Amino acid sequence: MPRFQEVESGQAPPPGAGGLVAKRYSILRSLGRGSFGSVYLVRDNRASDGEQLKVLKQIPLGDLRPDETVRATQEAQLLSGLHHPAILSFYHSFLERDAFCIVTEFCQVRAGISEISL
């Protein structure tokens, strides 16, 4: 079971605010918003070249029911145990004041490749 690290830098600033999340991730732009929270493209300031772009999913804990909090935690636990070339890599998860954050690999989709021909 993964251990979650609590960090003290506050909830992720909005895109363009120039702040850091977990004293490590710079938010570049918003990728979307879903029923559980927001997803951002971030730059990992501690990563080596070629591995700097990552995705940060931020889930505000105050907005979740207890069963949803459990599901968010289970998502991180499930992702941490998956290792396959066709599945996005899980890097880590952490609590940051009032938000649960999950950091995964960024996978850029090329335009024009939306269907597979058989």
C-alpha positions in Angstrom: 0.0 0.0 0.0 1.5 3.4 -0.9 2.2 5.9 1.8 0.8 9.4 1.3 3.1 12.3 2.1 1.5 15.5 3.5 3.0 18.7 2.3 2.6 22.2 3.6 2.7 24.4 0.5 -1.1 24.8 0.3 -3.6 23.9 -2.4 -2.4 24.1 -5.9 -2.5 27.7 -7.2 -4.6 28.4 -10.3 -2.8 28.1 -13.6 -0.5 31.0 -14.4 -0.2 32.0 -10.7 3.5 31.1 -10.8 3.3 29.0 -7.6 4.7 25.6 -6.8 2.7 22.6 -5.6 4.5 20.5 -3.1 7.6 22.7 -3.6 8.2 20.8 -6.8 5.5 21.1 -9.5 4.9 24.3 -11.5 1.5 24.4 -13.0 1.7 25.1 -16.8 -2.0 24.9 -17.7 -5.3 23.3 -16.8 -6.2 20.1 -18.7 -9.7 19.8 -17.5 -12.1 19.4 -14.7 -14.2 16.4 -13.7 -16.6 15.3 -11.0 -13.8 14.7 -8.5 -11.5 17.7 -9.2 -9.1 19.4 -11.6 -6.3 18.1 -13.7 -3.2 20.2 -14.6 -0.2 19.9 -16.8 2.8 20.5 -14.6 6.6 20.7 -14.8 8.4 18.6 -12.3 11.3 20.8 -11.3 13.3 17.9 -9.8 12.9 15.5 -12.8 15.7 14.8 -15.3 15.5 16.1 -18.9 12.7 14.4 -20.9 10.7 13.5 -17.8 9.7 17.0 -16.7 6.1 17.1 -17.9 3.6 15.3 -15.7 -0.1 15.4 -14.9 -1.4 16.5 -11.5 -4.9 15.5 -10.5 -6.1 17.6 -7.6 -9.1 16.4 -5.6 -10.5 18.8 -3.0 -11.3 16.7 0.1 -13.9 19.1 1.6 -16.2 18.5 -1.4 -16.1 14.7 -1.1 -18.4 12.3 0.7 -16.6 9.6 2.8 -17.2 6.9 0.1 -15.7 9.3 -2.6 -12.6 9.9 -0.4 -12.2 6.1 -0.2 -12.5 5.8 -4.0 -9.9 8.6 -4.6 -7.5 6.8 -2.3 -8.2 3.5 -4.0 -7.5 5.1 -7.4 -4.0 6.1 -6.2 -3.4 2.6 -4.7 -4.5 0.9 -7.8 -2.3 3.1 -10.1 0.7 2.6 -7.9 0.6 -1.1 -8.5 0.2 -1.1 -12.3 3.3 -1.4 -14.4 2.7 -1.9 -18.1 3.9 0.0 -21.2 0.3 0.7 -22.2 -0.7 2.2 -18.8 0.3 5.7 -17.6 3.0 5.6 -15.0 2.0 6.6 -11.4 4.7 8.8 -9.7 3.2 9.6 -6.3 0.3 10.9 -4.3 0.2 13.3 -1.4 -2.1 15.3 0.8 -1.7 19.1 0.5 -3.8 20.9 3.1 -7.4 20.4 1.8 -6.6 18.4 -1.4 -5.5 14.9 -2.3 -3.1 15.0 -5.3 -2.1 12.2 -7.7 0.9 12.7 -10.1 1.1 10.6 -13.2 2.9 10.5 -16.5 1.9 13.0 -19.2 1.0 11.3 -22.5 0.6 13.5 -25.5 -1.8 12.3 -28.1 -0.9 13.1 -31.7 -3.6 14.8 -33.8 -5.1 12.7 -36.6 -4.6 9.3 -34.8 -8.1 8.9 -33.4 -9.0 5.6 -35.0 -7.3 2.3 -35.7 -7.7 0.8 -39.1 -8.2 -3.0 -39.2 
